[in-house]
Structure formats: structure tokens, C-alpha cells
Amino acid sequence: MPSRGLLTVAALVGIALMCLASLRKLERERRLLGRLRSLDPGRALLLNRLSAEERDTARSLAAAGVVVIQGDRLYLKGPAVSAFRRKRIRLALSGVFAALVLVFLVAVLLLHR
């Protein structure tokens, strides 16, 4: 049976990896939105010129209603970006708070016994 310290470390590493995965997704979205905002109005990004990871992010943003995919082109929906940004900031902050609470609980439960 593993010791409490090993279980604590494993749980904390798992929490950190989940946080990093979420942060990576948010960063991909931020980069793609930045690329779209830098284009002239009415211009689009070609989906076939994006990496597989960027295309996946584009589909995620399309499902959120921030971008429009028409054929092989990706367009930004201007008014939806500010509301999306506010929601993502709230999501990131609540995730950080939840992760801190979870880390504290795991450490207290496993090390205090």
C-alpha cells in the first residue's frame, strides 16, 4: 500500500495536470481569436491552412457561437467576442479557485490522518 505522502503527491500532480490542460485550451482559443481579430473586416482564415489542433479549437469556438465556419473559411462574429471573453475569464478564475480548494482538501485529508 502506498504511503500517504505518495498519494498526496499523486493527487496534487493530477490536479496540476488537469489545470494545465484547461489552461492550454484557453490559450489556444486566445491565440486563434487574436489571429482572427488581426485580419481586416470581412476577411477569413482558411481552415486547410490551420493545424489539426487549431481546427479543433475553431470547431469549439463555432459551437460557442464566437466564430462562423462557412465551407473552408473561418469568420469572427464581432459582437460575440466580448461576451465570450467575460465568460472565459469567469471560468478561468472559478477554476483556479476550485483547484486551490481541492489542493487544500487533498493535502489536509491525506497528510492529517
C-alpha positions as CSV (number, residue, x, y, z in Angstrom):
1,M,0.0,0.0,0.0
2,P,1.5,3.4,-1.0
3,S,2.2,5.9,1.7
4,R,0.1,9.0,2.4
5,G,2.8,11.2,1.1
6,L,2.9,9.4,-2.2
7,L,-0.9,9.5,-2.5
8,T,-0.8,13.3,-1.8
9,V,1.9,13.9,-4.4
10,A,-0.1,11.8,-7.0
11,A,-3.3,13.7,-6.3
12,L,-1.6,17.1,-6.5
13,V,0.1,16.2,-9.7
14,G,-3.2,15.0,-11.2
15,I,-4.8,18.3,-10.2
16,A,-1.9,20.3,-11.7
17,L,-2.2,18.3,-15.0
18,M,-5.9,19.0,-15.2
19,C,-5.3,22.7,-14.7
20,L,-2.6,22.7,-17.3
21,A,-4.8,21.0,-19.8
22,S,-7.6,23.6,-19.2
23,L,-5.1,26.5,-19.4
24,R,-3.7,25.1,-22.7
25,K,-7.2,25.0,-24.2
26,L,-7.9,28.6,-23.1
27,E,-4.6,29.7,-24.6
28,R,-5.3,28.1,-28.0
29,E,-8.6,29.9,-28.1
30,R,-7.0,33.2,-27.2
31,R,-4.4,32.8,-30.0
32,L,-6.9,31.8,-32.6
33,L,-9.2,34.7,-31.7
34,G,-6.2,37.0,-31.8
35,R,-5.3,35.9,-35.3
36,L,-8.9,36.4,-36.4
37,R,-9.1,39.9,-34.9
38,S,-5.9,40.9,-36.7
39,L,-7.5,40.3,-40.1
40,D,-9.3,43.1,-42.0
41,P,-13.1,43.1,-41.5
42,G,-14.7,40.6,-43.9
43,R,-11.6,38.5,-44.3
44,A,-11.4,34.9,-43.2
45,L,-8.8,32.3,-42.2
46,L,-8.7,29.2,-44.4
47,L,-9.3,26.1,-42.4
48,N,-7.0,24.0,-44.5
49,R,-4.1,26.3,-43.5
50,L,-4.7,25.7,-39.8
51,S,-3.2,22.8,-37.9
52,A,-5.4,20.0,-36.7
53,E,-5.3,21.5,-33.1
54,E,-6.3,24.9,-34.4
55,R,-9.2,23.4,-36.5
56,D,-10.4,21.6,-33.4
57,T,-10.2,24.9,-31.5
58,A,-12.1,26.6,-34.3
59,R,-14.9,24.0,-34.1
60,S,-15.1,24.5,-30.3
61,L,-15.3,28.3,-30.8
62,A,-18.0,27.8,-33.5
63,A,-20.0,25.7,-31.1
64,A,-19.7,28.5,-28.5
65,G,-21.0,31.0,-31.1
66,V,-17.9,33.1,-31.4
67,V,-16.8,32.2,-34.9
68,V,-18.6,31.1,-38.1
69,I,-17.4,28.3,-40.3
70,Q,-18.6,28.6,-43.8
71,G,-17.2,26.0,-46.1
72,D,-13.4,26.2,-45.8
73,R,-13.4,29.7,-44.2
74,L,-13.4,30.8,-40.6
75,Y,-15.0,34.2,-39.8
76,L,-15.2,36.1,-36.5
77,K,-18.5,37.1,-35.0
78,G,-17.6,40.6,-33.7
79,P,-20.3,41.2,-31.0
80,A,-20.0,37.7,-29.5
81,V,-16.3,38.1,-28.7
82,S,-16.6,40.4,-25.7
83,A,-19.3,38.2,-24.0
84,F,-17.3,35.1,-24.7
85,R,-14.2,36.8,-23.2
86,R,-16.1,37.7,-20.0
87,K,-17.4,34.1,-19.7
88,R,-13.9,32.6,-20.2
89,I,-12.4,34.9,-17.6
90,R,-15.0,33.9,-15.0
91,L,-14.5,30.2,-15.9
92,A,-10.7,30.5,-15.5
93,L,-11.0,32.3,-12.2
94,S,-13.5,29.9,-10.8
95,G,-11.3,27.0,-12.0
96,V,-8.3,28.4,-10.2
97,F,-10.3,28.9,-7.0
98,A,-11.7,25.3,-7.2
99,A,-8.3,23.9,-7.9
100,L,-6.9,25.7,-4.8
101,V,-9.7,24.4,-2.6
102,L,-9.2,20.9,-4.0
103,V,-5.4,21.0,-3.4
104,F,-6.0,22.2,0.2
105,L,-8.6,19.5,0.9
106,V,-6.4,16.7,-0.6
107,A,-3.4,17.9,1.4
108,V,-5.3,18.2,4.6
109,L,-7.1,14.8,4.2
110,L,-4.1,12.8,3.2
111,L,-1.5,14.3,5.4
112,H,-3.6,14.9,8.5
113,R,-4.5,11.3,9.1
